[in-house]
Amino acid sequence: MENNNIAVGLDIGTTKIVAMIGRKNEYGKVEILGIGKSKSLGVHRGVVNNITQTIQSIQQAIQDAETSSGVKIQDVVVGIAGQHIRSLQHSDYITRNDSEVVIDEDDIDRLCNQVHKLVMLPGEEIIHVLPQDFKVDGQAEVKEPIGMYGGRLEANFHVVVGQVSSIRNIGRCVKSAGIQLSGITLEPLASANAVLSQEEKEAGVALIDIGGGTTDLAIFKDGIIRHTAVIPFGGNVITEDIKEGCSIIEKQAELLKIKFGSAWPGENKDNEIVSIPGLRGREPKEITLKNLSKIIHARVVEIVEQVYLEIKNYGHEEQKKKLIAGIVLTGGGSQLRHLKQLVEYITGMDTRVGYPNEHLAGDSDSETTSPMYATAVGLVMNSLESKERSAHLKKSVSAEVGAETGDQTVAESSEEEMENTSDTPKERKRFFDKWAEKFKEFLDNAE
C-alpha cells in the first residue's frame, strides 16, 4: 500500500489517546483505514504530567491502529491543547520603504515576524499568528493586501500562545514512542475542520469541543478564526461530582453518567431509581435519577456559562460580530442527553451536535463518526491536506524548472501568477509550519 497518500492523526486527550489512520478515496472523501484507542494515563487537563505512562498509552493506541488497518505507522500529526493555551488580540504595523512598489508576501511576513517579537510571560511562546484584517494607508477592512499600493501596512492579529515546556513534553513522548512527528495542529482548529461547514464559518459560529479534561472553544466569522480559548473543565469534573455526591467509585460514576445521565433535571420522575452494587460485602446503593441529573446539571451550567462568557468577550452581542450559525457542540462530552437544549436555554443561540461525518467516506462505521473522534478525524484531514499541498508544490516547482530550461519567460510569468493567486489560508498556514519546523528541529537536537 502506498504510504504517501496515508495520514495518521494522534489525539492525546485527558481520558483517551486515539491514533487514526486515513486516506483520501477517489471521490476526495476521507476513508478511515484503522483506529486505535487507549486509556490516557499520565495526562491531566490536556497537559502531560507523567512521561512514561503517556509513552505507553501512545504505543498502545498506535499498535491497535496498526493491527486494525494492516498499515505500519511511521509519522503522525499530533494535536496540541490543554489549559496552558490562551489567545490574545494584537494590532501592529510596518512602514514600507517604497510605496510605489506593490505589497507582496515579504511585507506580510515582516509584519507577522514583528508580532512574534511580542514579550510573553516566562515559559510561553507564540504558536499561531493569524492575521484577521488589514489596513493599507488607513483604508480599513482590507481582506487581501497583496498587490495593493501603500506606505503603511497595518493588521489586527489573533495570537495563540502556549507553554513551551508542555508542548515539548508531548513532542518528547511521541518521539520516545518510536514515531516521527510530521506536524502539530491546534486541536480546536482540527475539530473545526472535521465538523464545521464553510457556510457556518462564513456566517459566524462557535465550536465547543467538550473533552474529558478541557473544553475548547473556537469562534469563526467571515471564514476566519476570530477567537480561541481553553476552559480547564470537561467531562471528568462531572464524573468527579457524581462520585463525590453519590459516594461511589469513579468507574461506577462514569457508567452512571453515560447510561442514565441527563443535563436537564426536570424530565426525571422522583421514583426513578438505579441500584449500584456495594463494595465487597456492603449493601447496594440506591440513587434517584433526579438527584443524578441535578448534580450533572449544576456542573454543566457552570461549564456552559464559562464558555458563553468567552463568546461575549469576543463581542457576539455587537451586530457586526453576531454569530448567525450559533453553536456547534462536539467531543465526547457533547453526547450527554439534553445538553443541546440546555445550551440553547442558557445562551439563546441555535445549537447542533457536530458529527465528523461530512468529510468521511459513506461506508465509515458509526464508531468513527461519533463526536468523540472529531479531533482525530480533523488531524487526519489536516495531514492529508498538507501532504497534498507539498506534493502539489513539488510538482509546480519541477514544472517551472522544466519550463525554465525551455522558455525563460513562461517560467517567470507562471511564477508571477502563482504569487498573485496565493490565497490567505495558505499564507496563514505557512507561519505555523515555520514554527512547527523549528520545534521539530529542537526535538531532533535534544536527542
C-alpha positions as CSV (number, residue, x, y, z in Angstrom):
1,M,0.0,0.0,0.0
2,E,1.3,3.4,-0.9
3,N,2.3,5.3,2.2
4,N,2.4,8.7,0.6
5,N,-1.4,9.2,0.5
6,I,-1.9,7.8,4.0
7,A,-2.0,10.1,7.1
8,V,-2.1,9.4,10.8
9,G,-3.7,11.7,13.4
10,L,-2.8,11.3,17.1
11,D,-5.2,12.9,19.6
12,I,-3.6,13.0,23.0
13,G,-6.5,13.6,25.3
14,T,-7.1,13.6,29.1
15,T,-9.3,10.5,29.0
16,K,-8.2,8.7,25.9
17,I,-5.4,8.6,23.3
18,V,-6.6,8.0,19.7
19,A,-4.5,7.1,16.7
20,M,-6.4,7.3,13.4
21,I,-5.2,6.2,10.0
22,G,-6.9,7.6,6.9
23,R,-6.5,8.2,3.2
24,K,-8.4,10.1,0.5
25,N,-10.6,7.9,-1.8
26,E,-11.2,8.7,-5.5
27,Y,-14.2,10.9,-4.6
28,G,-12.0,13.2,-2.4
29,K,-13.6,11.9,0.8
30,V,-11.5,10.6,3.8
31,E,-11.6,6.9,4.3
32,I,-10.7,5.7,7.8
33,L,-8.5,2.6,7.5
34,G,-7.9,1.9,11.2
35,I,-8.4,3.3,14.6
36,G,-6.5,2.6,17.9
37,K,-7.6,3.8,21.3
38,S,-6.1,3.5,24.7
39,K,-6.8,4.9,28.2
40,S,-4.9,8.1,28.6
41,L,-2.6,7.7,31.7
42,G,-0.3,10.5,32.6
43,V,-2.3,13.4,31.0
44,H,-4.1,15.9,33.2
45,R,-6.3,18.6,31.6
46,G,-4.5,18.2,28.3
47,V,-1.0,18.5,29.8
48,V,1.4,15.6,30.2
49,N,2.3,15.0,33.8
50,N,3.8,11.5,33.6
51,I,6.0,10.9,30.5
52,T,6.5,7.1,31.0
53,Q,2.7,6.4,31.2
54,T,1.9,8.7,28.3
55,I,4.5,6.9,26.1
56,Q,3.0,3.5,27.0
57,S,-0.6,4.8,26.2
58,I,0.6,6.2,22.8
59,Q,2.4,2.9,21.9
60,Q,-0.8,1.0,22.8
61,A,-3.0,3.2,20.6
62,I,-0.5,3.1,17.7
63,Q,-0.3,-0.7,18.0
64,D,-4.1,-1.1,17.9
65,A,-4.4,1.2,14.9
66,E,-1.7,-0.8,13.0
67,T,-3.4,-4.1,13.8
68,S,-6.8,-2.9,12.7
69,S,-5.5,-1.4,9.4
70,G,-2.5,-3.5,8.5
71,V,-0.5,-0.3,7.9
72,K,2.8,0.4,9.6
73,I,2.8,3.9,11.1
74,Q,6.0,5.9,10.6
75,D,4.9,9.5,11.3
76,V,1.9,11.3,12.9
77,V,0.3,14.7,13.1
78,V,-0.3,15.5,16.8
79,G,-2.9,17.9,18.3
80,I,-2.0,20.3,21.0
81,A,-4.5,21.7,23.5
82,G,-4.6,21.9,27.3
83,Q,-5.2,24.6,29.9
84,H,-1.9,26.4,29.1
85,I,-3.2,27.6,25.7
86,R,-4.5,31.1,25.6
87,S,-5.1,33.7,22.9
88,L,-5.0,37.5,22.6
89,Q,-5.8,40.2,20.1
90,H,-3.0,42.4,18.9
91,S,-2.6,45.2,16.3
92,D,0.7,46.0,14.6
93,Y,2.0,47.9,11.6
94,I,5.0,48.4,9.4
95,T,6.1,51.4,7.3
96,R,7.3,50.4,3.8
97,N,10.3,52.0,2.3
98,D,8.8,52.4,-1.1
99,S,5.1,53.0,-1.5
100,E,5.5,52.9,-5.3
101,V,6.1,49.1,-5.2
102,V,3.1,46.8,-4.6
103,I,2.7,45.0,-1.3
104,D,3.9,41.4,-1.5
105,E,4.2,38.3,0.7
106,D,7.5,39.5,2.2
107,D,5.7,42.6,3.6
108,I,3.1,40.4,5.3
109,D,5.9,38.1,6.5
110,R,7.7,41.1,8.0
111,L,4.6,42.2,9.8
112,C,3.9,38.8,11.2
113,N,7.5,38.3,12.3
114,Q,7.2,41.6,14.2
115,V,4.3,40.1,16.1
116,H,6.5,37.2,17.1
117,K,8.7,39.6,19.0
118,L,5.9,40.4,21.4
119,V,7.1,39.9,25.0
120,M,5.3,36.9,26.6
121,L,5.2,35.6,30.1
122,P,8.2,33.4,31.1
123,G,8.0,30.0,29.5
124,E,5.4,31.0,27.0
125,E,5.8,31.0,23.2
126,I,3.7,32.3,20.3
127,I,2.3,29.3,18.4
128,H,-0.1,30.8,15.8
129,V,-0.2,34.4,14.4
130,L,-3.4,34.7,12.4
131,P,-4.0,37.9,10.5
132,Q,-7.7,39.0,10.8
133,D,-7.9,42.0,8.5
134,F,-5.5,44.6,7.2
135,K,-5.4,48.4,6.8
136,V,-3.4,50.0,4.0
137,D,-2.7,53.7,4.4
138,G,-5.7,54.0,6.8
139,Q,-8.1,52.2,4.4
140,A,-9.8,49.7,6.7
141,E,-11.2,46.2,6.2
142,V,-8.8,45.0,3.5
143,K,-9.0,41.2,3.3
144,E,-6.1,40.7,0.9
145,P,-3.5,43.5,0.7
146,I,-1.1,41.7,-1.7
147,G,-0.9,43.6,-5.0
148,M,-2.1,46.9,-3.5
149,Y,0.0,50.1,-3.2
150,G,0.6,51.7,0.2
151,G,3.2,53.0,2.5
152,R,1.8,51.9,5.9
153,L,0.6,48.3,6.3
154,E,-1.4,47.6,9.4
155,A,-3.2,44.4,10.7
156,N,-5.2,43.0,13.5
157,F,-3.9,39.7,14.7
158,H,-5.3,36.7,16.6
159,V,-2.3,35.4,18.5
160,V,-2.3,31.9,20.1
161,V,0.1,31.4,23.0
162,G,1.1,28.2,24.7
163,Q,3.5,26.9,27.4
164,V,6.7,25.7,25.6
165,S,7.5,23.0,28.1
166,S,4.1,21.4,27.8
167,I,4.3,21.3,24.0
168,R,7.8,19.9,24.1
169,N,6.8,17.2,26.5
170,I,4.2,16.0,24.1
171,G,6.8,16.0,21.3
172,R,9.2,14.1,23.5
173,C,6.5,11.4,24.3
174,V,5.7,10.9,20.6
175,K,9.4,10.6,19.6
176,S,10.1,8.2,22.6
177,A,7.2,6.1,21.4
178,G,9.3,5.4,18.3
179,I,7.4,7.5,15.8
180,Q,8.2,10.6,13.8
181,L,6.4,13.9,14.4
182,S,5.3,15.2,11.0
183,G,3.3,18.1,12.2
184,I,1.5,19.9,15.0
185,T,-2.0,21.4,14.9
186,L,-4.1,23.3,17.4
187,E,-6.9,20.9,18.4
188,P,-9.8,23.3,18.3
189,L,-8.7,24.0,14.7
190,A,-8.6,20.3,13.8
191,S,-12.1,19.7,15.3
192,A,-13.4,22.7,13.4
193,N,-12.1,21.3,10.1
194,A,-13.9,18.0,10.8
195,V,-17.4,19.2,11.9
196,L,-18.0,22.7,10.5
197,S,-19.1,23.6,7.0
198,Q,-17.6,26.6,5.1
199,E,-21.1,28.3,5.2
200,E,-21.1,28.2,9.0
201,K,-17.6,29.6,9.3
202,E,-18.7,32.5,7.0
203,A,-21.9,33.2,8.9
204,G,-20.2,33.1,12.3
205,V,-20.1,30.0,14.5
206,A,-18.8,29.0,17.9
207,L,-17.4,25.5,18.1
208,I,-17.4,24.0,21.6
209,D,-15.3,20.8,22.0
210,I,-16.1,19.2,25.3
211,G,-13.4,16.8,26.2
212,G,-12.5,14.8,29.3
213,G,-10.2,17.4,30.9
214,T,-10.8,20.6,29.0
215,T,-13.4,22.4,26.9
216,D,-12.0,24.0,23.8
217,L,-13.7,27.0,22.1
218,A,-13.0,28.2,18.5
219,I,-15.0,31.1,17.0
220,F,-15.2,31.7,13.3
221,K,-16.6,34.7,11.4
222,D,-16.3,35.6,7.7
223,G,-14.3,32.3,7.2
224,I,-11.6,33.4,9.6
225,I,-10.8,32.2,13.1
226,R,-11.5,35.1,15.4
227,H,-11.1,33.7,19.0
228,T,-9.8,30.6,20.7
229,A,-10.0,29.6,24.4
230,V,-9.4,26.6,26.5
231,I,-11.5,26.2,29.7
232,P,-10.0,23.8,32.2
233,F,-13.2,21.9,32.9
234,G,-14.6,18.9,31.0
235,G,-16.5,15.6,31.4
236,N,-14.1,14.4,34.1
237,V,-15.3,17.1,36.5
238,I,-18.9,15.9,36.1
239,T,-17.8,12.3,36.8
240,E,-15.9,13.6,39.9
241,D,-19.0,15.4,41.1
242,I,-21.2,12.3,40.7
243,K,-18.5,10.3,42.6
244,E,-18.5,12.7,45.5
245,G,-22.2,13.4,45.5
246,C,-23.3,9.8,45.4
247,S,-20.3,8.3,47.4
248,I,-19.5,5.7,44.7
249,I,-16.3,4.8,42.9
250,E,-15.2,6.6,39.7
251,K,-15.8,3.7,37.4
252,Q,-19.5,3.5,38.5
253,A,-19.8,7.3,38.3
254,E,-18.7,7.3,34.7
255,L,-21.1,4.5,33.8
256,L,-24.0,6.3,35.6
257,K,-23.2,9.5,33.6
258,I,-23.1,7.7,30.2
259,K,-26.1,5.4,30.7
260,F,-28.5,7.5,32.8
261,G,-27.1,11.0,32.9
262,S,-29.0,14.0,31.7
263,A,-28.3,17.7,31.8
264,W,-32.0,18.6,32.4
265,P,-33.3,17.5,35.8
266,G,-37.0,18.3,35.0
267,E,-37.6,15.2,33.0
268,N,-36.8,12.5,35.6
269,K,-39.6,11.4,38.0
270,D,-38.9,11.1,41.7
271,N,-39.5,7.3,41.7
272,E,-36.9,6.5,39.1
273,I,-34.1,4.8,41.0
274,V,-30.9,3.0,39.9
275,S,-29.2,0.5,42.2
276,I,-25.4,0.3,42.3
277,P,-23.7,-2.8,43.7
278,G,-21.9,-2.0,47.0
279,L,-18.2,-2.6,47.6
280,R,-17.3,-6.1,48.7
281,G,-20.0,-7.4,51.1
282,R,-21.6,-4.0,51.5
283,E,-25.3,-3.2,50.7
284,P,-26.1,-1.9,47.2
285,K,-26.6,1.9,47.0
286,E,-29.8,3.3,45.6
287,I,-29.6,6.6,43.7
288,T,-32.6,8.6,42.2
289,L,-32.1,9.7,38.6
290,K,-33.5,13.1,39.6
291,N,-30.6,13.6,42.0
292,L,-28.1,12.4,39.5
293,S,-29.3,14.9,36.8
294,K,-29.3,17.7,39.4
295,I,-25.6,17.0,40.1
296,I,-24.8,16.9,36.4
297,H,-26.9,20.0,35.6
298,A,-25.1,22.1,38.2
299,R,-21.7,21.4,36.8
300,V,-22.7,21.6,33.1
301,V,-24.3,25.0,33.7
302,E,-21.0,26.2,35.1
303,I,-19.1,25.0,32.0
304,V,-21.6,26.4,29.6
305,E,-21.6,29.8,31.4
306,Q,-17.8,30.0,31.2
307,V,-17.9,29.3,27.5
308,Y,-20.7,31.8,27.0
309,L,-18.5,34.4,28.8
310,E,-15.8,33.8,26.3
311,I,-18.3,34.2,23.4
312,K,-19.4,37.5,24.9
313,N,-15.7,38.6,25.3
314,Y,-15.3,38.0,21.6
315,G,-18.1,40.5,21.1
316,H,-21.0,38.3,19.9
317,E,-23.5,40.9,21.1
318,E,-22.3,43.5,18.6
319,Q,-24.3,43.4,15.4
320,K,-21.2,43.1,13.2
321,K,-19.8,40.2,15.2
322,K,-23.0,38.3,15.6
323,L,-22.6,34.5,15.2
324,I,-25.5,33.7,12.9
325,A,-24.9,30.0,12.8
326,G,-24.9,29.7,16.6
327,I,-23.1,27.0,18.4
328,V,-21.8,23.5,17.3
329,L,-21.1,21.0,20.2
330,T,-18.6,18.2,19.6
331,G,-16.2,16.0,21.6
332,G,-17.2,13.1,23.9
333,G,-19.0,15.4,26.4
334,S,-21.4,16.6,23.7
335,Q,-23.2,13.2,23.8
336,L,-24.7,14.0,27.2
337,R,-28.5,13.8,26.9
338,H,-30.4,17.1,26.7
339,L,-27.1,19.1,26.6
340,K,-28.2,20.8,23.3
341,Q,-31.4,22.1,24.9
342,L,-29.6,23.3,28.0
343,V,-27.0,25.2,25.9
344,E,-29.8,26.8,23.8
345,Y,-31.6,27.8,27.0
346,I,-28.6,29.4,28.6
347,T,-27.2,31.2,25.5
348,G,-30.3,31.7,23.4
349,M,-28.2,30.6,20.4
350,D,-29.1,27.9,17.8
351,T,-27.2,24.8,18.7
352,R,-26.5,21.5,17.0
353,V,-24.2,18.5,17.8
354,G,-21.3,18.2,15.3
355,Y,-20.5,14.8,13.9
356,P,-17.3,14.4,11.8
357,N,-19.1,12.5,9.0
358,E,-19.4,15.3,6.4
359,H,-15.9,14.7,5.0
360,L,-15.8,10.9,5.6
361,A,-16.5,8.2,3.0
362,G,-20.1,6.9,3.1
363,D,-19.2,3.5,4.3
364,S,-17.5,4.7,7.5
365,D,-18.7,2.8,10.6
366,S,-20.8,4.5,13.2
367,E,-17.9,4.5,15.7
368,T,-15.6,6.8,13.7
369,T,-18.5,9.3,13.0
370,S,-19.0,9.8,16.8
371,P,-18.3,13.4,18.1
372,M,-15.7,11.7,20.3
373,Y,-13.4,11.3,17.3
374,A,-13.9,14.8,15.8
375,T,-10.3,15.9,16.7
376,A,-8.7,12.7,15.4
377,V,-10.7,13.0,12.1
378,G,-9.7,16.7,11.8
379,L,-6.0,15.8,12.4
380,V,-6.1,13.2,9.7
381,M,-7.7,15.7,7.3
382,N,-5.1,18.4,8.1
383,S,-2.3,15.9,7.5
384,L,-3.8,14.8,4.2
385,E,-4.2,18.4,3.1
386,S,-0.6,19.4,3.9
387,K,0.7,16.3,2.1
388,E,-1.4,17.2,-0.9
389,R,-0.1,20.7,-0.8
390,S,3.6,19.8,-0.6
391,A,3.1,17.2,-3.4
392,H,1.4,20.0,-5.5
393,L,4.3,22.4,-4.7
394,K,6.9,19.9,-5.7
395,K,5.0,19.3,-9.0
396,S,4.7,23.0,-9.8
397,V,8.4,23.6,-8.9
398,S,9.5,20.8,-11.2
399,A,7.2,22.1,-13.9
400,E,8.8,25.5,-13.5
401,V,12.3,24.1,-13.7
402,G,11.3,22.2,-16.9
403,A,9.8,25.4,-18.3
404,E,12.9,27.4,-17.4
405,T,15.1,25.1,-19.4
406,G,12.8,25.6,-22.4
407,D,11.4,29.1,-22.2
408,Q,12.5,31.6,-19.5
409,T,9.6,34.0,-19.9
410,V,7.0,31.2,-19.4
411,A,8.5,30.3,-16.1
412,E,8.6,33.9,-15.0
413,S,5.0,34.6,-15.8
414,S,3.8,31.4,-14.2
415,E,5.7,32.3,-11.1
416,E,4.2,35.7,-11.1
417,E,0.7,34.1,-11.5
418,M,1.4,31.8,-8.6
419,E,2.4,34.8,-6.4
420,N,-0.7,36.7,-7.3
421,T,-3.1,33.9,-6.7
422,S,-1.6,32.9,-3.4
423,D,-4.6,32.9,-1.1
424,T,-4.6,33.9,2.6
425,P,-5.3,30.5,4.2
426,K,-2.0,29.2,2.6
427,E,-0.3,32.3,3.9
428,R,-1.5,31.6,7.4
429,K,-0.6,28.0,7.3
430,R,2.9,28.9,6.5
431,F,3.7,30.9,9.7
432,F,2.6,27.9,11.8
433,D,4.6,25.5,9.6
434,K,7.7,27.5,10.2
435,W,7.1,27.3,14.0
436,A,6.5,23.5,13.7
437,E,9.7,23.1,11.7
438,K,11.6,25.0,14.4
439,F,10.0,22.8,17.0
440,K,10.9,19.5,15.3
441,E,14.5,20.8,14.8
442,F,14.6,21.4,18.6
443,L,13.4,17.9,19.3
444,D,16.0,16.3,17.0
445,N,18.8,18.3,18.6
446,A,17.6,17.4,22.1
447,E,18.2,13.7,21.4
